[in-house]
Amino acid sequence: MRLLALDSLIVGEKGIVNTINGGRTASRRLYEMGFNRGSSVQMVKNDIGPVIVSLAGSKIALGKGLARKILVQPEQVR
């Protein structure tokens, strides 16, 4: 199983949240935002500034540092 940091996904690519490598505060904040194990995310914007992902029908902006703490398994293209 190949895991990537969330900020490694390219625009349009989808992934499944696997792990959050952060402290208690960061993990709790991300959990409350919906970044739970098994959640599907899609990269919307990944260039200069914060990354924007689509999660459960909402668009969420995250700083690069926080996005690097989220490990995702890229979804297979069909």
mmCIF file of the N, C-alpha and C atoms, coordinates in Angstrom:
data_MODEL
# 
_entry.id   MODEL 
# 
loop_
_atom_site.group_PDB 
_atom_site.id 
_atom_site.type_symbol 
_atom_site.label_atom_id 
_atom_site.label_alt_id 
_atom_site.label_comp_id 
_atom_site.label_asym_id 
_atom_site.label_entity_id 
_atom_site.label_seq_id 
_atom_site.pdbx_PDB_ins_code 
_atom_site.Cartn_x 
_atom_site.Cartn_y 
_atom_site.Cartn_z 
_atom_site.occupancy 
_atom_site.B_iso_or_equiv 
_atom_site.pdbx_formal_charge 
_atom_site.auth_seq_id 
_atom_site.auth_comp_id 
_atom_site.auth_asym_id 
_atom_site.auth_atom_id 
_atom_site.pdbx_PDB_model_num 
ATOM 1   N N  . MET A 1 1  ? 0.845   -1.175 0.000   1.00 0.00 ? 1  MET A N  1 
ATOM 2   C CA . MET A 1 1  ? 0.000   0.000  0.000   1.00 0.00 ? 1  MET A CA 1 
ATOM 3   C C  . MET A 1 1  ? 0.895   1.244  0.000   1.00 0.00 ? 1  MET A C  1 
ATOM 4   N N  . ARG A 1 2  ? 0.634   2.130  -0.939  1.00 0.00 ? 2  ARG A N  1 
ATOM 5   C CA . ARG A 1 2  ? 1.434   3.345  -1.092  1.00 0.00 ? 2  ARG A CA 1 
ATOM 6   C C  . ARG A 1 2  ? 0.714   4.515  -0.433  1.00 0.00 ? 2  ARG A C  1 
ATOM 7   N N  . LEU A 1 3  ? 1.396   5.188  0.480   1.00 0.00 ? 3  LEU A N  1 
ATOM 8   C CA . LEU A 1 3  ? 0.818   6.346  1.153   1.00 0.00 ? 3  LEU A CA 1 
ATOM 9   C C  . LEU A 1 3  ? 1.563   7.602  0.746   1.00 0.00 ? 3  LEU A C  1 
ATOM 10  N N  . LEU A 1 4  ? 0.813   8.678  0.544   1.00 0.00 ? 4  LEU A N  1 
ATOM 11  C CA . LEU A 1 4  ? 1.377   9.974  0.188   1.00 0.00 ? 4  LEU A CA 1 
ATOM 12  C C  . LEU A 1 4  ? 0.844   11.022 1.144   1.00 0.00 ? 4  LEU A C  1 
ATOM 13  N N  . ALA A 1 5  ? 1.604   12.078 1.333   1.00 0.00 ? 5  ALA A N  1 
ATOM 14  C CA . ALA A 1 5  ? 1.091   13.229 2.075   1.00 0.00 ? 5  ALA A CA 1 
ATOM 15  C C  . ALA A 1 5  ? 0.014   13.884 1.212   1.00 0.00 ? 5  ALA A C  1 
ATOM 16  N N  . LEU A 1 6  ? -0.993  14.428 1.844   1.00 0.00 ? 6  LEU A N  1 
ATOM 17  C CA . LEU A 1 6  ? -2.112  15.034 1.116   1.00 0.00 ? 6  LEU A CA 1 
ATOM 18  C C  . LEU A 1 6  ? -1.638  16.087 0.127   1.00 0.00 ? 6  LEU A C  1 
ATOM 19  N N  . ASP A 1 7  ? -0.616  16.870 0.492   1.00 0.00 ? 7  ASP A N  1 
ATOM 20  C CA . ASP A 1 7  ? -0.149  17.926 -0.418  1.00 0.00 ? 7  ASP A CA 1 
ATOM 21  C C  . ASP A 1 7  ? 0.631   17.384 -1.611  1.00 0.00 ? 7  ASP A C  1 
ATOM 22  N N  . SER A 1 8  ? 0.810   16.056 -1.692  1.00 0.00 ? 8  SER A N  1 
ATOM 23  C CA . SER A 1 8  ? 1.486   15.443 -2.842  1.00 0.00 ? 8  SER A CA 1 
ATOM 24  C C  . SER A 1 8  ? 0.517   15.114 -3.975  1.00 0.00 ? 8  SER A C  1 
ATOM 25  N N  . LEU A 1 9  ? -0.779  15.152 -3.694  1.00 0.00 ? 9  LEU A N  1 
ATOM 26  C CA . LEU A 1 9  ? -1.757  14.855 -4.741  1.00 0.00 ? 9  LEU A CA 1 
ATOM 27  C C  . LEU A 1 9  ? -1.786  15.994 -5.752  1.00 0.00 ? 9  LEU A C  1 
ATOM 28  N N  . ILE A 1 10 ? -2.056  15.650 -7.002  1.00 0.00 ? 10 ILE A N  1 
ATOM 29  C CA . ILE A 1 10 ? -2.191  16.676 -8.037  1.00 0.00 ? 10 ILE A CA 1 
ATOM 30  C C  . ILE A 1 10 ? -3.670  17.039 -8.170  1.00 0.00 ? 10 ILE A C  1 
ATOM 31  N N  . VAL A 1 11 ? -3.951  18.179 -8.766  1.00 0.00 ? 11 VAL A N  1 
ATOM 32  C CA . VAL A 1 11 ? -5.324  18.652 -8.912  1.00 0.00 ? 11 VAL A CA 1 
ATOM 33  C C  . VAL A 1 11 ? -6.165  17.594 -9.634  1.00 0.00 ? 11 VAL A C  1 
ATOM 34  N N  . GLY A 1 12 ? -7.306  17.277 -9.052  1.00 0.00 ? 12 GLY A N  1 
ATOM 35  C CA . GLY A 1 12 ? -8.215  16.288 -9.620  1.00 0.00 ? 12 GLY A CA 1 
ATOM 36  C C  . GLY A 1 12 ? -8.017  14.887 -9.068  1.00 0.00 ? 12 GLY A C  1 
ATOM 37  N N  . GLU A 1 13 ? -6.865  14.636 -8.459  1.00 0.00 ? 13 GLU A N  1 
ATOM 38  C CA . GLU A 1 13 ? -6.571  13.298 -7.924  1.00 0.00 ? 13 GLU A CA 1 
ATOM 39  C C  . GLU A 1 13 ? -7.321  13.084 -6.610  1.00 0.00 ? 13 GLU A C  1 
ATOM 40  N N  . LYS A 1 14 ? -7.774  11.842 -6.412  1.00 0.00 ? 14 LYS A N  1 
ATOM 41  C CA . LYS A 1 14 ? -8.513  11.492 -5.200  1.00 0.00 ? 14 LYS A CA 1 
ATOM 42  C C  . LYS A 1 14 ? -7.670  10.570 -4.328  1.00 0.00 ? 14 LYS A C  1 
ATOM 43  N N  . GLY A 1 15 ? -7.965  10.595 -3.046  1.00 0.00 ? 15 GLY A N  1 
ATOM 44  C CA . GLY A 1 15 ? -7.278  9.720  -2.114  1.00 0.00 ? 15 GLY A CA 1 
ATOM 45  C C  . GLY A 1 15 ? -8.171  9.387  -0.931  1.00 0.00 ? 15 GLY A C  1 
ATOM 46  N N  . ILE A 1 16 ? -7.795  8.331  -0.213  1.00 0.00 ? 16 ILE A N  1 
ATOM 47  C CA . ILE A 1 16 ? -8.507  7.895  0.978   1.00 0.00 ? 16 ILE A CA 1 
ATOM 48  C C  . ILE A 1 16 ? -7.621  8.190  2.183   1.00 0.00 ? 16 ILE A C  1 
ATOM 49  N N  . VAL A 1 17 ? -8.161  8.906  3.169   1.00 0.00 ? 17 VAL A N  1 
ATOM 50  C CA . VAL A 1 17 ? -7.392  9.241  4.371   1.00 0.00 ? 17 VAL A CA 1 
ATOM 51  C C  . VAL A 1 17 ? -7.026  7.948  5.102   1.00 0.00 ? 17 VAL A C  1 
ATOM 52  N N  . ASN A 1 18 ? -5.727  7.806  5.413   1.00 0.00 ? 18 ASN A N  1 
ATOM 53  C CA . ASN A 1 18 ? -5.247  6.618  6.109   1.00 0.00 ? 18 ASN A CA 1 
ATOM 54  C C  . ASN A 1 18 ? -4.779  6.940  7.517   1.00 0.00 ? 18 ASN A C  1 
ATOM 55  N N  . THR A 1 19 ? -3.943  7.957  7.662   1.00 0.00 ? 19 THR A N  1 
ATOM 56  C CA . THR A 1 19 ? -3.329  8.283  8.946   1.00 0.00 ? 19 THR A CA 1 
ATOM 57  C C  . THR A 1 19 ? -3.155  9.791  9.067   1.00 0.00 ? 19 THR A C  1 
ATOM 58  N N  . ILE A 1 20 ? -3.191  10.270 10.309  1.00 0.00 ? 20 ILE A N  1 
ATOM 59  C CA . ILE A 1 20 ? -2.845  11.661 10.584  1.00 0.00 ? 20 ILE A CA 1 
ATOM 60  C C  . ILE A 1 20 ? -1.649  11.647 11.517  1.00 0.00 ? 20 ILE A C  1 
ATOM 61  N N  . ASN A 1 21 ? -0.528  12.190 11.046  1.00 0.00 ? 21 ASN A N  1 
ATOM 62  C CA . ASN A 1 21 ? 0.713   12.235 11.825  1.00 0.00 ? 21 ASN A CA 1 
ATOM 63  C C  . ASN A 1 21 ? 0.855   13.611 12.458  1.00 0.00 ? 21 ASN A C  1 
ATOM 64  N N  . GLY A 1 22 ? 0.077   13.852 13.462  1.00 0.00 ? 22 GLY A N  1 
ATOM 65  C CA . GLY A 1 22 ? 0.146   15.146 14.124  1.00 0.00 ? 22 GLY A CA 1 
ATOM 66  C C  . GLY A 1 22 ? -0.023  14.977 15.616  1.00 0.00 ? 22 GLY A C  1 
ATOM 67  N N  . GLY A 1 23 ? 0.159   16.045 16.316  1.00 0.00 ? 23 GLY A N  1 
ATOM 68  C CA . GLY A 1 23 ? -0.067  16.036 17.749  1.00 0.00 ? 23 GLY A CA 1 
ATOM 69  C C  . GLY A 1 23 ? -1.554  15.938 18.047  1.00 0.00 ? 23 GLY A C  1 
ATOM 70  N N  . ARG A 1 24 ? -1.865  15.936 19.318  1.00 0.00 ? 24 ARG A N  1 
ATOM 71  C CA . ARG A 1 24 ? -3.256  15.791 19.744  1.00 0.00 ? 24 ARG A CA 1 
ATOM 72  C C  . ARG A 1 24 ? -4.131  16.921 19.214  1.00 0.00 ? 24 ARG A C  1 
ATOM 73  N N  . THR A 1 25 ? -3.635  18.147 19.274  1.00 0.00 ? 25 THR A N  1 
ATOM 74  C CA . THR A 1 25 ? -4.432  19.299 18.838  1.00 0.00 ? 25 THR A CA 1 
ATOM 75  C C  . THR A 1 25 ? -4.698  19.260 17.339  1.00 0.00 ? 25 THR A C  1 
ATOM 76  N N  . ALA A 1 26 ? -3.652  19.009 16.551  1.00 0.00 ? 26 ALA A N  1 
ATOM 77  C CA . ALA A 1 26 ? -3.817  18.965 15.092  1.00 0.00 ? 26 ALA A CA 1 
ATOM 78  C C  . ALA A 1 26 ? -4.723  17.799 14.690  1.00 0.00 ? 26 ALA A C  1 
ATOM 79  N N  . SER A 1 27 ? -4.513  16.643 15.285  1.00 0.00 ? 27 SER A N  1 
ATOM 80  C CA . SER A 1 27 ? -5.328  15.466 14.957  1.00 0.00 ? 27 SER A CA 1 
ATOM 81  C C  . SER A 1 27 ? -6.795  15.712 15.277  1.00 0.00 ? 27 SER A C  1 
ATOM 82  N N  . ARG A 1 28 ? -7.051  16.320 16.424  1.00 0.00 ? 28 ARG A N  1 
ATOM 83  C CA . ARG A 1 28 ? -8.428  16.585 16.827  1.00 0.00 ? 28 ARG A CA 1 
ATOM 84  C C  . ARG A 1 28 ? -9.079  17.593 15.890  1.00 0.00 ? 28 ARG A C  1 
ATOM 85  N N  . ARG A 1 29 ? -8.341  18.629 15.534  1.00 0.00 ? 29 ARG A N  1 
ATOM 86  C CA . ARG A 1 29 ? -8.877  19.651 14.630  1.00 0.00 ? 29 ARG A CA 1 
ATOM 87  C C  . ARG A 1 29 ? -9.230  19.038 13.271  1.00 0.00 ? 29 ARG A C  1 
ATOM 88  N N  . LEU A 1 30 ? -8.325  18.219 12.741  1.00 0.00 ? 30 LEU A N  1 
ATOM 89  C CA . LEU A 1 30 ? -8.577  17.582 11.449  1.00 0.00 ? 30 LEU A CA 1 
ATOM 90  C C  . LEU A 1 30 ? -9.744  16.600 11.531  1.00 0.00 ? 30 LEU A C  1 
ATOM 91  N N  . TYR A 1 31 ? -9.824  15.855 12.631  1.00 0.00 ? 31 TYR A N  1 
ATOM 92  C CA . TYR A 1 31 ? -10.928 14.921 12.840  1.00 0.00 ? 31 TYR A CA 1 
ATOM 93  C C  . TYR A 1 31 ? -12.263 15.672 12.830  1.00 0.00 ? 31 TYR A C  1 
ATOM 94  N N  . GLU A 1 32 ? -12.305 16.812 13.515  1.00 0.00 ? 32 GLU A N  1 
ATOM 95  C CA . GLU A 1 32 ? -13.532 17.606 13.576  1.00 0.00 ? 32 GLU A CA 1 
ATOM 96  C C  . GLU A 1 32 ? -13.906 18.206 12.221  1.00 0.00 ? 32 GLU A C  1 
ATOM 97  N N  . MET A 1 33 ? -12.905 18.407 11.365  1.00 0.00 ? 33 MET A N  1 
ATOM 98  C CA . MET A 1 33 ? -13.160 18.929 10.021  1.00 0.00 ? 33 MET A CA 1 
ATOM 99  C C  . MET A 1 33 ? -13.640 17.830 9.080   1.00 0.00 ? 33 MET A C  1 
ATOM 100 N N  . GLY A 1 34 ? -13.519 16.569 9.493   1.00 0.00 ? 34 GLY A N  1 
ATOM 101 C CA . GLY A 1 34 ? -13.990 15.459 8.669   1.00 0.00 ? 34 GLY A CA 1 
ATOM 102 C C  . GLY A 1 34 ? -12.892 14.583 8.099   1.00 0.00 ? 34 GLY A C  1 
ATOM 103 N N  . PHE A 1 35 ? -11.628 14.860 8.442   1.00 0.00 ? 35 PHE A N  1 
ATOM 104 C CA . PHE A 1 35 ? -10.522 14.044 7.946   1.00 0.00 ? 35 PHE A CA 1 
ATOM 105 C C  . PHE A 1 35 ? -10.378 12.804 8.826   1.00 0.00 ? 35 PHE A C  1 
ATOM 106 N N  . ASN A 1 36 ? -11.270 11.855 8.616   1.00 0.00 ? 36 ASN A N  1 
ATOM 107 C CA . ASN A 1 36 ? -11.279 10.616 9.380   1.00 0.00 ? 36 ASN A CA 1 
ATOM 108 C C  . ASN A 1 36 ? -10.752 9.490  8.508   1.00 0.00 ? 36 ASN A C  1 
ATOM 109 N N  . ARG A 1 37 ? -10.226 8.449  9.144   1.00 0.00 ? 37 ARG A N  1 
ATOM 110 C CA . ARG A 1 37 ? -9.721  7.291  8.396   1.00 0.00 ? 37 ARG A CA 1 
ATOM 111 C C  . ARG A 1 37 ? -10.840 6.753  7.493   1.00 0.00 ? 37 ARG A C  1 
ATOM 112 N N  . GLY A 1 38 ? -10.524 6.592  6.209   1.00 0.00 ? 38 GLY A N  1 
ATOM 113 C CA . GLY A 1 38 ? -11.485 6.089  5.242   1.00 0.00 ? 38 GLY A CA 1 
ATOM 114 C C  . GLY A 1 38 ? -12.228 7.176  4.476   1.00 0.00 ? 38 GLY A C  1 
ATOM 115 N N  . SER A 1 39 ? -12.062 8.435  4.873   1.00 0.00 ? 39 SER A N  1 
ATOM 116 C CA . SER A 1 39 ? -12.732 9.534  4.167   1.00 0.00 ? 39 SER A CA 1 
ATOM 117 C C  . SER A 1 39 ? -12.085 9.739  2.803   1.00 0.00 ? 39 SER A C  1 
ATOM 118 N N  . SER A 1 40 ? -12.900 10.045 1.812   1.00 0.00 ? 40 SER A N  1 
ATOM 119 C CA . SER A 1 40 ? -12.407 10.297 0.466   1.00 0.00 ? 40 SER A CA 1 
ATOM 120 C C  . SER A 1 40 ? -12.212 11.800 0.276   1.00 0.00 ? 40 SER A C  1 
ATOM 121 N N  . VAL A 1 41 ? -11.051 12.182 -0.243  1.00 0.00 ? 41 VAL A N  1 
ATOM 122 C CA . VAL A 1 41 ? -10.764 13.590 -0.517  1.00 0.00 ? 41 VAL A CA 1 
ATOM 123 C C  . VAL A 1 41 ? -10.322 13.735 -1.971  1.00 0.00 ? 41 VAL A C  1 
ATOM 124 N N  . GLN A 1 42 ? -10.584 14.896 -2.541  1.00 0.00 ? 42 GLN A N  1 
ATOM 125 C CA . GLN A 1 42 ? -10.131 15.197 -3.902  1.00 0.00 ? 42 GLN A CA 1 
ATOM 126 C C  . GLN A 1 42 ? -9.426  16.543 -3.891  1.00 0.00 ? 42 GLN A C  1 
ATOM 127 N N  . MET A 1 43 ? -8.262  16.600 -4.513  1.00 0.00 ? 43 MET A N  1 
ATOM 128 C CA . MET A 1 43 ? -7.490  17.841 -4.569  1.00 0.00 ? 43 MET A CA 1 
ATOM 129 C C  . MET A 1 43 ? -8.147  18.805 -5.546  1.00 0.00 ? 43 MET A C  1 
ATOM 130 N N  . VAL A 1 44 ? -8.396  20.031 -5.085  1.00 0.00 ? 44 VAL A N  1 
ATOM 131 C CA . VAL A 1 44 ? -9.002  21.077 -5.912  1.00 0.00 ? 44 VAL A CA 1 
ATOM 132 C C  . VAL A 1 44 ? -7.941  22.088 -6.337  1.00 0.00 ? 44 VAL A C  1 
ATOM 133 N N  . LYS A 1 45 ? -7.070  22.500 -5.392  1.00 0.00 ? 45 LYS A N  1 
ATOM 134 C CA . LYS A 1 45 ? -6.025  23.485 -5.694  1.00 0.00 ? 45 LYS A CA 1 
ATOM 135 C C  . LYS A 1 45 ? -4.770  23.107 -4.930  1.00 0.00 ? 45 LYS A C  1 
ATOM 136 N N  . ASN A 1 46 ? -3.664  23.066 -5.638  1.00 0.00 ? 46 ASN A N  1 
ATOM 137 C CA . ASN A 1 46 ? -2.389  22.743 -4.998  1.00 0.00 ? 46 ASN A CA 1 
ATOM 138 C C  . ASN A 1 46 ? -1.268  23.494 -5.705  1.00 0.00 ? 46 ASN A C  1 
ATOM 139 N N  . ASP A 1 47 ? -1.157  24.774 -5.401  1.00 0.00 ? 47 ASP A N  1 
ATOM 140 C CA . ASP A 1 47 ? -0.050  25.554 -5.954  1.00 0.00 ? 47 ASP A CA 1 
ATOM 141 C C  . ASP A 1 47 ? 0.470   26.470 -4.850  1.00 0.00 ? 47 ASP A C  1 
ATOM 142 N N  . ILE A 1 48 ? 0.622   27.731 -5.110  1.00 0.00 ? 48 ILE A N  1 
ATOM 143 C CA . ILE A 1 48 ? 1.113   28.660 -4.092  1.00 0.00 ? 48 ILE A CA 1 
ATOM 144 C C  . ILE A 1 48 ? 0.021   28.893 -3.048  1.00 0.00 ? 48 ILE A C  1 
ATOM 145 N N  . GLY A 1 49 ? 0.399   28.922 -1.801  1.00 0.00 ? 49 GLY A N  1 
ATOM 146 C CA . GLY A 1 49 ? -0.564  29.153 -0.724  1.00 0.00 ? 49 GLY A CA 1 
ATOM 147 C C  . GLY A 1 49 ? -1.174  27.861 -0.225  1.00 0.00 ? 49 GLY A C  1 
ATOM 148 N N  . PRO A 1 50 ? -2.329  27.976 0.425   1.00 0.00 ? 50 PRO A N  1 
ATOM 149 C CA . PRO A 1 50 ? -2.949  26.781 0.998   1.00 0.00 ? 50 PRO A CA 1 
ATOM 150 C C  . PRO A 1 50 ? -3.470  25.834 -0.076  1.00 0.00 ? 50 PRO A C  1 
ATOM 151 N N  . VAL A 1 51 ? -3.548  24.550 0.284   1.00 0.00 ? 51 VAL A N  1 
ATOM 152 C CA . VAL A 1 51 ? -4.174  23.582 -0.614  1.00 0.00 ? 51 VAL A CA 1 
ATOM 153 C C  . VAL A 1 51 ? -5.669  23.598 -0.321  1.00 0.00 ? 51 VAL A C  1 
ATOM 154 N N  . ILE A 1 52 ? -6.458  23.325 -1.337  1.00 0.00 ? 52 ILE A N  1 
ATOM 155 C CA . ILE A 1 52 ? -7.909  23.249 -1.166  1.00 0.00 ? 52 ILE A CA 1 
ATOM 156 C C  . ILE A 1 52 ? -8.333  21.858 -1.614  1.00 0.00 ? 52 ILE A C  1 
ATOM 157 N N  . VAL A 1 53 ? -9.072  21.174 -0.740  1.00 0.00 ? 53 VAL A N  1 
ATOM 158 C CA . VAL A 1 53 ? -9.559  19.831 -1.051  1.00 0.00 ? 53 VAL A CA 1 
ATOM 159 C C  . VAL A 1 53 ? -11.071 19.801 -0.924  1.00 0.00 ? 53 VAL A C  1 
ATOM 160 N N  . SER A 1 54 ? -11.669 18.878 -1.647  1.00 0.00 ? 54 SER A N  1 
ATOM 161 C CA . SER A 1 54 ? -13.095 18.634 -1.537  1.00 0.00 ? 54 SER A CA 1 
ATOM 162 C C  . SER A 1 54 ? -13.267 17.427 -0.629  1.00 0.00 ? 54 SER A C  1 
ATOM 163 N N  . LEU A 1 55 ? -14.067 17.601 0.426   1.00 0.00 ? 55 LEU A N  1 
ATOM 164 C CA . LEU A 1 55 ? -14.277 16.543 1.407   1.00 0.00 ? 55 LEU A CA 1 
ATOM 165 C C  . LEU A 1 55 ? -15.750 16.539 1.788   1.00 0.00 ? 55 LEU A C  1 
ATOM 166 N N  . ALA A 1 56 ? -16.423 15.453 1.507   1.00 0.00 ? 56 ALA A N  1 
ATOM 167 C CA . ALA A 1 56 ? -17.852 15.304 1.855   1.00 0.00 ? 56 ALA A CA 1 
ATOM 168 C C  . ALA A 1 56 ? -18.692 16.462 1.326   1.00 0.00 ? 56 ALA A C  1 
ATOM 169 N N  . GLY A 1 57 ? -18.423 16.888 0.102   1.00 0.00 ? 57 GLY A N  1 
ATOM 170 C CA . GLY A 1 57 ? -19.219 17.945 -0.516  1.00 0.00 ? 57 GLY A CA 1 
ATOM 171 C C  . GLY A 1 57 ? -18.829 19.354 -0.130  1.00 0.00 ? 57 GLY A C  1 
ATOM 172 N N  . SER A 1 58 ? -17.820 19.511 0.709   1.00 0.00 ? 58 SER A N  1 
ATOM 173 C CA . SER A 1 58 ? -17.355 20.835 1.123   1.00 0.00 ? 58 SER A CA 1 
ATOM 174 C C  . SER A 1 58 ? -15.936 21.054 0.646   1.00 0.00 ? 58 SER A C  1 
ATOM 175 N N  . LYS A 1 59 ? -15.600 22.306 0.413   1.00 0.00 ? 59 LYS A N  1 
ATOM 176 C CA . LYS A 1 59 ? -14.216 22.635 0.061   1.00 0.00 ? 59 LYS A CA 1 
ATOM 177 C C  . LYS A 1 59 ? -13.533 23.167 1.307   1.00 0.00 ? 59 LYS A C  1 
ATOM 178 N N  . ILE A 1 60 ? -12.359 22.618 1.598   1.00 0.00 ? 60 ILE A N  1 
ATOM 179 C CA . ILE A 1 60 ? -11.629 22.974 2.813   1.00 0.00 ? 60 ILE A CA 1 
ATOM 180 C C  . ILE A 1 60 ? -10.222 23.409 2.430   1.00 0.00 ? 60 ILE A C  1 
ATOM 181 N N  . ALA A 1 61 ? -9.796  24.552 2.963   1.00 0.00 ? 61 ALA A N  1 
ATOM 182 C CA . ALA A 1 61 ? -8.438  25.053 2.736   1.00 0.00 ? 61 ALA A CA 1 
ATOM 183 C C  . ALA A 1 61 ? -7.573  24.655 3.926   1.00 0.00 ? 61 ALA A C  1 
ATOM 184 N N  . LEU A 1 62 ? -6.385  24.147 3.622   1.00 0.00 ? 62 LEU A N  1 
ATOM 185 C CA . LEU A 1 62 ? -5.423  23.741 4.646   1.00 0.00 ? 62 LEU A CA 1 
ATOM 186 C C  . LEU A 1 62 ? -4.055  24.310 4.296   1.00 0.00 ? 62 LEU A C  1 
ATOM 187 N N  . GLY A 1 63 ? -3.329  24.738 5.305   1.00 0.00 ? 63 GLY A N  1 
ATOM 188 C CA . GLY A 1 63 ? -1.945  25.134 5.081   1.00 0.00 ? 63 GLY A CA 1 
ATOM 189 C C  . GLY A 1 63 ? -1.120  23.919 4.689   1.00 0.00 ? 63 GLY A C  1 
ATOM 190 N N  . LYS A 1 64 ? -0.029  24.155 3.988   1.00 0.00 ? 64 LYS A N  1 
ATOM 191 C CA . LYS A 1 64 ? 0.822   23.044 3.530   1.00 0.00 ? 64 LYS A CA 1 
ATOM 192 C C  . LYS A 1 64 ? 1.320   22.193 4.698   1.00 0.00 ? 64 LYS A C  1 
ATOM 193 N N  . GLY A 1 65 ? 1.688   22.836 5.812   1.00 0.00 ? 65 GLY A N  1 
ATOM 194 C CA . GLY A 1 65 ? 2.198   22.090 6.960   1.00 0.00 ? 65 GLY A CA 1 
ATOM 195 C C  . GLY A 1 65 ? 1.174   21.116 7.507   1.00 0.00 ? 65 GLY A C  1 
ATOM 196 N N  . LEU A 1 66 ? -0.068  21.553 7.615   1.00 0.00 ? 66 LEU A N  1 
ATOM 197 C CA . LEU A 1 66 ? -1.131  20.680 8.110   1.00 0.00 ? 66 LEU A CA 1 
ATOM 198 C C  . LEU A 1 66 ? -1.457  19.596 7.092   1.00 0.00 ? 66 LEU A C  1 
ATOM 199 N N  . ALA A 1 67 ? -1.438  19.949 5.803   1.00 0.00 ? 67 ALA A N  1 
ATOM 200 C CA . ALA A 1 67 ? -1.727  18.963 4.755   1.00 0.00 ? 67 ALA A CA 1 
ATOM 201 C C  . ALA A 1 67 ? -0.671  17.854 4.722   1.00 0.00 ? 67 ALA A C  1 
ATOM 202 N N  . ARG A 1 68 ? 0.561   18.177 5.093   1.00 0.00 ? 68 ARG A N  1 
ATOM 203 C CA . ARG A 1 68 ? 1.625   17.159 5.106   1.00 0.00 ? 68 ARG A CA 1 
ATOM 204 C C  . ARG A 1 68 ? 1.447   16.142 6.221   1.00 0.00 ? 68 ARG A C  1 
ATOM 205 N N  . LYS A 1 69 ? 0.654   16.469 7.217   1.00 0.00 ? 69 LYS A N  1 
ATOM 206 C CA . LYS A 1 69 ? 0.416   15.547 8.330   1.00 0.00 ? 69 LYS A CA 1 
ATOM 207 C C  . LYS A 1 69 ? -0.636  14.489 7.994   1.00 0.00 ? 69 LYS A C  1 
ATOM 208 N N  . ILE A 1 70 ? -1.369  14.697 6.903   1.00 0.00 ? 70 ILE A N  1 
ATOM 209 C CA . ILE A 1 70 ? -2.429  13.769 6.505   1.00 0.00 ? 70 ILE A CA 1 
ATOM 210 C C  . ILE A 1 70 ? -1.878  12.827 5.436   1.00 0.00 ? 70 ILE A C  1 
ATOM 211 N N  . LEU A 1 71 ? -1.855  11.546 5.732   1.00 0.00 ? 71 LEU A N  1 
ATOM 212 C CA . LEU A 1 71 ? -1.399  10.546 4.760   1.00 0.00 ? 71 LEU A CA 1 
ATOM 213 C C  . LEU A 1 71 ? -2.586  9.905  4.088   1.00 0.00 ? 71 LEU A C  1 
ATOM 214 N N  . VAL A 1 72 ? -2.555  9.865  2.767   1.00 0.00 ? 72 VAL A N  1 
ATOM 215 C CA . VAL A 1 72 ? -3.659  9.305  1.995   1.00 0.00 ? 72 VAL A CA 1 
ATOM 216 C C  . VAL A 1 72 ? -3.165  8.195  1.086   1.00 0.00 ? 72 VAL A C  1 
ATOM 217 N N  . GLN A 1 73 ? -4.076  7.295  0.774   1.00 0.00 ? 73 GLN A N  1 
ATOM 218 C CA . GLN A 1 73 ? -3.805  6.252  -0.216  1.00 0.00 ? 73 GLN A CA 1 
ATOM 219 C C  . GLN A 1 73 ? -4.469  6.700  -1.504  1.00 0.00 ? 73 GLN A C  1 
ATOM 220 N N  . PRO A 1 74 ? -3.679  6.942  -2.559  1.00 0.00 ? 74 PRO A N  1 
ATOM 221 C CA . PRO A 1 74 ? -4.288  7.391  -3.821  1.00 0.00 ? 74 PRO A CA 1 
ATOM 222 C C  . PRO A 1 74 ? -5.297  6.365  -4.322  1.00 0.00 ? 74 PRO A C  1 
ATOM 223 N N  . GLU A 1 75 ? -6.434  6.843  -4.825  1.00 0.00 ? 75 GLU A N  1 
ATOM 224 C CA . GLU A 1 75 ? -7.447  5.939  -5.384  1.00 0.00 ? 75 GLU A CA 1 
ATOM 225 C C  . GLU A 1 75 ? -6.976  5.472  -6.742  1.00 0.00 ? 75 GLU A C  1 
ATOM 226 N N  . GLN A 1 76 ? -7.306  4.233  -7.058  1.00 0.00 ? 76 GLN A N  1 
ATOM 227 C CA . GLN A 1 76 ? -6.951  3.662  -8.345  1.00 0.00 ? 76 GLN A CA 1 
ATOM 228 C C  . GLN A 1 76 ? -7.823  4.270  -9.431  1.00 0.00 ? 76 GLN A C  1 
ATOM 229 N N  . VAL A 1 77 ? -7.215  4.647  -10.543 1.00 0.00 ? 77 VAL A N  1 
ATOM 230 C CA . VAL A 1 77 ? -7.951  5.207  -11.678 1.00 0.00 ? 77 VAL A CA 1 
ATOM 231 C C  . VAL A 1 77 ? -8.576  4.057  -12.446 1.00 0.00 ? 77 VAL A C  1 
ATOM 232 N N  . ARG A 1 78 ? -9.858  4.201  -12.746 1.00 0.00 ? 78 ARG A N  1 
ATOM 233 C CA . ARG A 1 78 ? -10.559 3.126  -13.465 1.00 0.00 ? 78 ARG A CA 1 
ATOM 234 C C  . ARG A 1 78 ? -10.918 3.558  -14.846 1.00 0.00 ? 78 ARG A C  1 
# 
